[in-house]
Amino acid sequence: MKTTDKYSPSLLKHLNQGDTLTAAAERRRAVMRTMRFDTVAVHGLYNMQAALANQGSIIEPTYLSPAQHFEDSDHMEAALANLMPSWVYSRFANPTQHFLEETIALLETYGGECRATACVTASGMAAIFMATDPFLSGTQPMNIVASAKCYGGTFMLFQERYGKERGVEIRWVIDPLNLEEWARQIDDNTRFLYGEVPSNPGLEMLDIESTASLAHENGCPLIIDSTIATPALLRPLCKGADIVVHSLSKSITSSGMAIAGALVARHHINSRFVEDELRNNFAHHIKSAHYRDYGPCLSPHSATMIMNDLRTLRSRIDLFSRNAIQISLFLKNHSQVKEVFYPGLESMRGHSLATKHMLLVDGSLENGAPMNRYGHLLGFTVQEGSAAARDTLDKLKLIWRAADLGRIKSIATIPAISTHQQQGDSGRALGNIPNSLIRLSIGGEHTDDLITDLDQALTPR
């Protein structure tokens, strides 16, 4: 309760305005939590009242201004002291970023009981840094327990920046499905557990619920990179994870029109190493302190591009997934392919866990059973080794060669020479990334045309 004893009448006026805005936003969140996933993705928190305050614009406006004008000095003071909702300066926040953050937070908690806050960043790596760095303060010994089946940029951040440069001990889990291996690595100095579901590029799974329980028994948060699945197929916060990170540049922004990241944190995360303010609302505290000071802000223009793609996330992931299972079955039966890695294949280790958890949101079969979708990413090794893999990649005519994924256009790469090159032979061995592995991101093309291209590329000259 705000009192006139503590605040001047003018300042109190602005604080009361802030309370009104906060209450209105929470009412809108409550309404949107009653809506279906697609409706949340299309509308988010932006409603007719917000539109009337923005010249009637049906689509969320793009606020390109770097700074906010204030009514008076008291308004400025209250805003910069975080005493009321405001945006102040686009390095701290921006209304367009806010529209995106609120939508992502609602989607990541869809169908669950937990509440969460999101923070969008200029890249996926910025999101991973902002999600992990706050746990690594202090002078006492500390370690990270992380799945070695992870994106190359994540490996380098942990191994080089945190490990070699800052002295944090990095304990790699070789088999993320082995809960005993996770347990053996944890001790009193463990700051967090980290994994990818499914992993890039090996498409490996981990049991989020069991791993989260293990983390919480030891007073640690579980951080999950869910870039490949997206909230259309998997929502880790609803399964016990504390923080989810995304490279929004990938599957969510399939148009390829923006580079961005996001961290989404449940309220009241599990951690014995951070203060209550950080634990109670991690993402909000990150925005008001760490994010403000490091400056990894997302441009408003990029936020607009991402929101435009986010509105159709469910239908796109459905299409990409249906295409990907067809391609994986074709490759599995091809004479020049040694092995295929795709969670939807029964031969894939972790398939049963993927079948349990990777479900198209709001999707069901005619009999009412949940509808499995396994994502757009797959990998395969070529029979004759790395030289043949490079030859196959070079001969592709329709599928693009790029260090990218999640696009409406299908893309192929060899991780050993691109996304995971810098971690070296030993680092790739930890992640089981052979030189003959081709990573394939399936888009929206007709599968007949993709199969024709892959077949001609795999056929020896």
Secondary structure, 3 states (H helix, E strand, C coil): CCCCCCCCHHHHHHHHHHHHHHHHHHHHHHHHCCCCHHHHHHHCCCCHHHHHCCCCCCCCCCCCCCECCCCCHHHHHHHHCCCCCCCCECCCCCHHHHHHHHHHHHHHCCCCCCCEEEEEECCHHHHHHHHHHHHCCCCCCCEEEEECCCCHHHHHHHHHHHHHHHCCEEEEECCCCCHHHHHHHCCCCEEEEEEECCCCCCCCCCCHHHHHHHHHHCCCCEEEECCCCCCCCCCHHHHCCCEEEEECCCCCCCCCCCCCEEEEEECCCCCCCCCHHHHHCHHHHHHHCHHHHHCCCCCHHHHHHHHHHHCCHHHHHHHHHHHHHHHHHHHHCCCCEEEEECCCCCCCCCHHHHHHHCEEEEEECCCCCEEECCCCEEEEEECCCHHHHHHHHHHCCCCEECCCCCCCCCEEECHHHCCCCCCHHHHHHHCCCCCCEEEEECCCCCHHHHHHHHHHHHCCC
